[in-house]
Amino acid sequence: MSIALPRGYEPTSFHEDSIAVGTFSAMQKGIFPCTGAGNSGPNPETLGHAAPWDMVVGATSTDRKIRSTVTLGDGREFHGETSYQPNTFSNKFLPLVFPGSNGESDQQYCLNNSLSGFDVRGKIVMCYVGATGNILKGDEVRNAGGAAMIVMNHRTIGNTTSSEAHHLPVSHVNYKDANQIINYFSSNSTPIAKITFGGTVFGARSAPALAYFSSRGPAKYNGNIVKPDVTAPGVNILSAWPVDVGPFPSGMKTKTFDLVSGTSMATPHVSGIVALIMSKLKNDNKRQWSTSEIQSALITTANTFDLDGQPIFDEATFNQSANILQRGAGQVNATNAMDPGLLYNIKPEDYVAYLCGIFSNNSTLVAMFTKKNNTCTRSIPGEQLNYPSIGVPMGSSSAMITVSRTVTNVGDANEVYNAMIKEPPSVSMHLSQYRLSFTRVEQQITYNITFTMKGAHPGSGNIEEGQLSWMSYKHVVTSPIYIAF
């Protein structure tokens, strides 16, 4: 079940999240809930969903670009994007104008009727992203007589660009390129440029990279459960569309599809992988995994590195990799998720005990989820839930904390796993056992991890991350570690 509904706000408790209430019932019936992280990034604490029974998915770019190139009068080229690729647009240099150079916000963003006092006829017009849709900016430029438009990112949007179905020739460029184009415009008395179109290009880098808009953690109300869980392709995804797109007459081959960005585009990728997992289990005559076990398979096999073997890049920053609260366990890996080796399972009654802990044993609030008159007889703190990622609170008074995890063998009958640990900088990790030896399929083994402060406390509000990987001759089962100080 893939859910991508806009909220307009970030909940501060589970009982404020109607999606979490509904998906709890779905989980109890064996339906896998998959939700988008939200499109409120790049600031922290912007998640729209954070329940542990929900698979929360962030959005990343792909290595595919639909290229449009800006060439300046001095010969420099900057590659942008647009899905409208006209073959009749002149490749001659045209005057370059920036009505917003006067500092007026309406002109900077090319808002409706903002260009009426400017002569943009036959010129390439520069407009910032924001305040209204990029296609509407293009309509304003076209209505004012402009020949083409350069859409420019602000710093907070960074490297994320869109291949939208514009109504005139456009190139959407990233923040660094936008700055160079503005500097060229400002330093020349007669700036000129041209836009050419290169069609679909593969092999773009960095990819995958975290989209600026992808909502980020932490969720302060979920007991340090790591969210989002994973990321998936969510930038410029080809999608069925209910209305015509592009100009008329259209230069596009079809008007029944559009390229759309958002975590609502990333979520169906994960739901599709879940369907493949369920189908494979059925075809192989194996038991169907629980929703939490499928979640475990996706989390513990995700990639934290891009196609070039570098840490996944955050497009909202420059030369910075995405951290655990931004990309979760990493980019989902469909192939590895089919054969994860080990699984972490959470029973519905454990989620109930978790809710009892979250709601301080308030049975009325718990009943909103269970639809029963529950009495909270036990509670489970977030760090003790058998979740595949491990979030641990290390408050100023917490010098040591031990958590427990149980894994189920779904790999080979006789398989041995050895632990590989990447400690957070300020915390040491010690395991109750460093080798897991299985002799049969479905065998379960429990292990403990003790986290201990190494020295001075880093200070309240800081975070650190580490990693625990169980490695056999065939499988690598990785749990991301999140330390909240």
C-alpha positions in Angstrom: 0.0 0.0 0.0 1.6 3.2 -1.2 0.4 6.4 0.4 1.4 9.9 -0.6 -0.9 12.5 0.8 0.1 16.2 1.4 -0.3 17.3 5.1 0.6 20.9 5.2 2.1 20.4 8.6 4.3 18.0 10.6 2.6 16.1 13.4 4.0 16.4 16.9 2.5 13.1 18.1 1.2 9.9 16.5 -2.4 10.6 17.5 -2.2 13.7 15.3 -1.3 11.6 12.3 -4.4 10.0 10.8 -2.2 8.1 8.3 -0.4 6.4 11.1 -3.7 5.5 12.8 -5.0 4.0 9.5 -1.8 2.2 8.6 -1.6 0.5 12.0 -4.8 -1.4 11.1 -3.4 -2.2 7.7 -0.2 -3.6 9.3 -2.3 -5.8 11.6 -3.9 -7.3 8.5 -0.6 -8.0 6.8 -0.8 -5.0 4.4 2.5 -3.3 3.9 2.2 0.5 4.6 4.6 2.7 2.6 4.5 6.5 3.0 6.4 9.4 1.6 8.7 11.3 4.0 7.2 14.6 2.7 8.4 17.5 0.5 9.2 20.0 3.2 13.0 19.7 3.1 15.8 20.6 3.4 15.3 21.7 7.0 15.4 19.1 9.8 12.3 17.9 11.7 10.1 18.2 8.6 8.9 14.6 8.3 5.2 14.1 7.5 5.2 10.5 8.9 7.4 8.7 11.4 5.6 5.6 12.7 7.8 2.5 13.0 5.2 0.3 11.2 5.2 2.7 8.2 8.0 2.4 5.6 8.9 6.1 5.2 10.7 6.9 2.0 12.8 9.9 0.9 13.5 11.0 -2.6 16.7 10.9 -4.7 17.8 11.8 -8.2 18.6 9.4 -11.0 21.5 9.4 -13.5 19.0 10.5 -16.2 18.8 14.1 -17.3 16.7 15.7 -20.1 19.2 18.2 -21.1 19.0 21.8 -22.1 22.3 23.8 -22.2 22.8 27.5 -21.6 25.8 28.9 -23.6 26.9 32.4 -22.6 28.5 34.9 -24.9 31.9 34.1 -23.5 31.6 30.5 -24.5 30.9 28.9 -21.1 28.3 26.2 -21.0 25.9 25.2 -18.2 23.8 22.1 -18.4 20.2 22.4 -17.2 17.0 20.5 -17.7 13.6 20.7 -19.4 11.3 18.0 -20.9 10.2 20.4 -23.6 12.8 19.9 -26.3 11.8 22.0 -29.4 13.6 21.3 -32.6 12.6 24.6 -34.2 14.1 27.0 -31.7 16.9 29.2 -33.0 20.4 28.3 -31.8 21.5 31.9 -32.3 22.6 34.1 -29.4 19.8 36.3 -27.9 19.9 39.2 -25.5 20.0 38.0 -21.8 17.9 40.0 -19.3 17.3 39.7 -15.6 14.3 42.0 -14.6 14.9 41.0 -10.9 18.4 42.5 -10.9 16.7 45.6 -9.3 16.0 43.5 -6.2 12.2 43.5 -6.6 10.9 40.1 -5.5 8.0 40.0 -8.1 10.5 40.4 -11.0 13.1 38.0 -9.5 10.5 35.3 -9.4 8.7 36.4 -12.7 5.3 36.4 -11.0 2.1 37.2 -12.8 2.1 40.6 -14.5 5.5 41.4 -13.0 7.2 41.8 -16.4 4.8 44.3 -17.9 7.2 47.2 -17.4 10.2 45.5 -19.0 11.2 45.0 -22.6 11.8 41.2 -22.8 10.7 40.7 -26.3 12.8 38.2 -28.2 15.1 37.8 -25.2 16.1 35.1 -22.7 14.7 36.0 -19.3 16.3 34.9 -16.0 13.9 33.9 -13.2 14.5 32.5 -9.7 12.8 29.3 -8.5 10.1 30.0 -5.9 6.9 31.8 -5.0 5.0 30.2 -7.9 5.4 27.2 -10.3 8.2 27.2 -12.8 5.7 26.7 -15.7 3.7 29.7 -14.6 6.9 31.8 -14.7 7.4 30.7 -18.2 3.9 31.7 -19.1 4.6 35.2 -17.7 7.8 35.4 -19.8 6.0 34.2 -23.0 3.0 36.5 -22.5 5.5 39.4 -22.1 7.1 38.4 -25.4 10.2 36.6 -24.1 11.8 34.0 -26.3 13.1 31.7 -23.6 13.7 31.4 -19.8 16.5 30.4 -17.5 15.2 29.0 -14.2 17.7 29.5 -11.4 18.0 27.7 -8.1 18.5 29.4 -4.7 21.2 28.1 -2.4 18.6 26.1 -0.3 17.5 24.2 -3.5 21.1 23.5 -4.4 21.6 20.9 -7.2 18.0 19.7 -7.6 16.6 20.6 -11.0 13.4 19.7 -12.8 12.6 18.4 -16.3 9.2 20.1 -16.5 6.9 20.3 -19.6 7.3 24.1 -20.2 5.4 26.1 -22.7 8.5 27.8 -24.1 12.3 27.0 -24.4 13.7 26.7 -20.9 16.8 25.6 -19.0 16.6 24.9 -15.2 20.1 25.3 -13.8 21.5 24.6 -10.3 22.6 27.1 -7.7 26.3 27.2 -8.6 25.6 27.6 -12.3 23.0 30.2 -11.6 25.5 32.3 -9.7 28.0 32.2 -12.6 25.3 33.2 -15.1 24.2 36.1 -12.9 27.9 37.2 -12.5 28.3 37.1 -16.3 25.1 39.2 -16.7 26.2 41.7 -14.1 29.7 42.2 -15.6 28.7 42.7 -19.2 26.9 45.7 -20.8 25.4 43.6 -23.6 25.1 40.0 -22.2 23.9 37.3 -24.6 23.1 33.6 -24.4 21.6 30.8 -26.2 19.8 27.6 -25.2 20.2 24.3 -27.0 18.6 20.9 -26.3 20.4 17.6 -25.9 17.5 15.2 -25.3 17.8 12.4 -22.7 21.3 11.9 -21.3 22.4 9.0 -19.1 25.3 8.8 -16.7 24.7 12.1 -14.9 26.5 12.5 -11.6 26.2 12.5 -8.7 23.5 9.8 -8.6 21.6 8.9 -6.7 21.7 12.1 -4.6 19.2 13.3 -2.0 16.7 15.8 -3.4 16.6 19.2 -1.6 12.8 18.9 -1.0 13.0 15.4 0.7 11.8 15.9 4.3 14.3 15.0 7.0 14.3 13.8 10.5 14.5 13.5 13.4 10.9 12.9 14.5 11.0 14.1 18.1 7.9 12.1 19.1 8.7 8.6 18.0 11.3 7.5 20.5 14.4 7.9 18.3 13.2 5.5 15.6 15.3 6.4 12.5 13.2 8.1 9.8 13.1 8.2 6.9 13.9 4.5 6.5 15.3 4.5 3.0 15.4 6.6 -0.2 14.2 5.8 -3.7 14.1 7.6 -7.1 11.8 10.6 -6.8 13.1 13.3 -9.1 11.8 13.7 -12.7 9.9 10.4 -12.7 7.7 9.7 -15.7 4.1 9.5 -14.5 0.6 9.2 -15.9 -1.0 12.6 -16.0 -4.7 13.6 -16.2 -4.3 16.7 -18.3 -2.4 17.8 -21.4 1.2 19.1 -20.7 3.6 21.1 -22.7 2.9 23.8 -25.4 0.3 23.7 -28.1 1.1 22.5 -30.7 3.2 20.2 -28.5 6.8 19.4 -29.2 6.5 16.4 -26.9 5.9 12.9 -28.3 3.0 12.3 -25.8 0.7 14.5 -23.7 -0.6 11.7 -21.5 2.5 11.6 -19.3 4.5 14.1 -17.3 7.8 14.2 -15.4 7.0 14.7 -11.7 9.2 15.1 -8.6 8.4 14.3 -4.9 8.6 11.7 -2.3 5.2 10.6 -3.7 7.2 9.4 -6.7 9.7 7.6 -4.6 7.2 5.7 -2.5 5.7 3.6 -5.4 9.2 2.4 -6.3 9.4 0.8 -2.8 5.9 -0.5 -3.0 6.7 -2.2 -6.3 9.8 -3.8 -4.7 7.6 -5.1 -1.9 5.2 -6.6 -4.4 8.1 -8.4 -6.1 9.3 -9.7 -2.7 5.9 -11.1 -1.9 5.6 -12.7 -5.4 9.0 -14.3 -5.2 8.2 -15.8 -1.8 5.0 -17.2 -3.2 6.7 -18.6 -6.3 9.5 -20.2 -4.1 6.9 -21.8 -1.8 8.3 -19.9 1.2 6.3 -18.4 4.0 5.2 -14.8 3.5 7.2 -12.4 5.6 5.5 -10.1 8.0 5.3 -6.4 7.1 8.1 -5.6 9.6 10.3 -8.4 8.1 9.9 -6.9 4.6 10.7 -3.5 6.1 13.8 -5.1 7.6 14.9 -6.6 4.3 14.7 -3.2 2.6 16.5 -1.3 5.4 19.4 -3.8 6.0 20.3 -4.1 2.3 20.1 -0.4 1.4 23.1 1.3 -0.2 24.8 4.3 1.4 27.0 4.9 -1.6 26.2 6.3 -5.1 26.9 4.8 -8.5 30.6 5.9 -8.2 31.1 4.4 -4.8 30.9 7.8 -3.0 28.6 8.6 0.0 25.2 9.7 -1.2 25.3 13.4 -1.8 22.8 15.9 -0.3 21.7 18.2 -3.2 20.8 20.9 -0.7 24.4 21.3 0.4 27.7 21.4 -1.5 30.4 18.7 -1.1 28.5 17.2 1.9 27.1 13.7 2.1 23.6 13.0 3.4 23.4 11.8 7.0 21.3 9.2 8.6 18.4 11.6 9.4 18.3 12.7 5.8 18.7 9.4 3.8 17.9 6.8 6.5 19.6 3.5 5.7 20.3 4.6 2.2 19.1 3.9 -1.4 16.8 0.9 -1.6 18.4 -2.1 -3.4 15.7 -4.3 -5.0 18.0 -7.2 -5.8 19.6 -7.5 -2.4 16.2 -7.1 -0.6 15.0 -10.3 -2.3 17.6 -12.3 -0.3 18.5 -10.4 2.9 19.9 -13.3 4.9 18.6 -12.1 8.3 15.3 -10.4 9.2 14.2 -8.4 12.2 10.6 -9.1 13.1 8.2 -6.9 15.2 4.9 -8.4 16.3 1.7 -6.3 16.4 1.6 -6.6 20.2 5.1 -5.2 20.4 3.9 -2.1 18.5 1.1 -1.8 21.1 3.6 -1.9 23.9 5.7 0.7 22.1 2.6 2.9 21.9 2.0 2.4 25.6 5.5 3.8 26.2 5.1 6.7 23.7 1.8 7.7 25.3 2.9 7.2 28.9 0.5 4.3 29.4 -2.5 6.3 28.2 -4.8 3.5 27.1 -7.3 5.9 25.5 -4.7 7.1 23.0 -3.5 3.6 22.4 -7.1 2.5 21.6 -7.2 5.0 18.7 -4.8 2.7 17.0 -5.9 -0.8 18.2 -9.7 -0.1 18.1 -9.8 -2.0 21.4 -10.1 -1.2 25.1 -6.4 -1.9 25.8 -4.8 -1.9 29.2 -1.1 -1.0 29.1 0.5 -3.9 30.9 3.9 -3.3 29.5 5.8 -0.7 27.5 8.8 -0.8 25.1 11.0 2.2 24.6 11.9 3.0 21.0 15.4 1.8 21.3 14.3 -1.6 22.5 11.8 -2.2 19.7 13.2 -4.9 17.4 13.8 -2.4 14.6 16.5 -3.0 12.0 17.9 0.4 12.4 19.0 1.4 16.0 18.4 4.8 17.5 19.8 5.3 21.0 19.2 8.3 23.3 22.4 9.3 25.1 21.3 12.2 27.3 23.7 14.0 29.6 23.1 11.5 32.3 23.3 8.4 30.1 26.8 7.0 30.3 25.8 3.5 29.2 22.7 1.9 27.5 22.2 -1.7 26.3 19.7 -2.6 23.6 18.6 -6.1 22.4 17.9 -7.3 18.9 16.6 -10.7 17.6 17.3 -11.9 14.0 15.7 -14.7 12.0 17.7 -16.7 9.5 16.1 -16.7 6.0 19.4 -17.4 4.3 21.1 -20.8 4.1 20.5 -23.4 6.7 24.2 -23.4 7.8 25.4 -19.9 7.7 27.8 -18.0 10.0 27.8 -14.2 10.4 30.6 -12.1 11.9 30.1 -8.6 13.2 31.7 -5.6 11.7 31.3 -2.4 13.7 31.7 1.3 12.7 31.5 3.1 16.0 30.1 6.7 16.4 32.9 9.1 17.2 31.9 9.6 20.9 30.5 6.2 21.7 31.9 2.7 22.0 29.9 -0.4 21.0 30.3 -3.8 22.6 28.3 -6.9 21.5 27.2 -9.8 23.7 28.4 -12.0 20.8 30.4 -11.2 17.7 29.5 -14.3 15.7 26.0 -15.7 14.9 26.1 -19.3 13.9 22.9 -20.7 12.3 22.2 -24.4 11.8 18.7 -24.1 10.2 16.4 -21.8 8.3 14.0 -19.8 10.6 16.3 -20.1 13.5 16.4 -17.0 15.8 19.3 -15.6 17.7 19.2 -12.7 20.1 22.2 -10.4 20.7 22.8 -7.3 22.8 24.7 -4.1 22.1 26.0 -1.9 24.8 26.7 1.7 24.0 29.1 3.6 26.3 30.3 7.2 26.2 34.0 7.4 25.4 34.7 10.8 27.0 33.0 14.2 27.2 29.4 14.4 26.2 29.1 16.2 22.7 26.3 18.4 24.0 22.5 18.2 23.8 21.0 18.3 20.3 24.1 16.8 18.6 23.8 13.5 16.6 26.3 10.9 15.5 26.0 7.8 13.4 27.6 4.4 13.2 26.9 1.0 11.7 26.6 -2.6 12.6 27.0 -5.2 9.8 26.6 -8.9 10.1 28.6 -10.5 7.3 28.6 -14.0 6.0 30.1 -15.6 2.8 26.9 -14.6 1.1 25.1 -11.8 2.9 25.7 -8.4 4.4 23.0 -7.3 6.9 23.5 -3.7 8.0 21.9 -1.8 10.7 22.4 2.0 10.7 23.2 3.4 14.2 21.8 6.8 15.3 23.0 8.4 18.5 20.8 11.3 19.8 22.6 13.4 22.5 
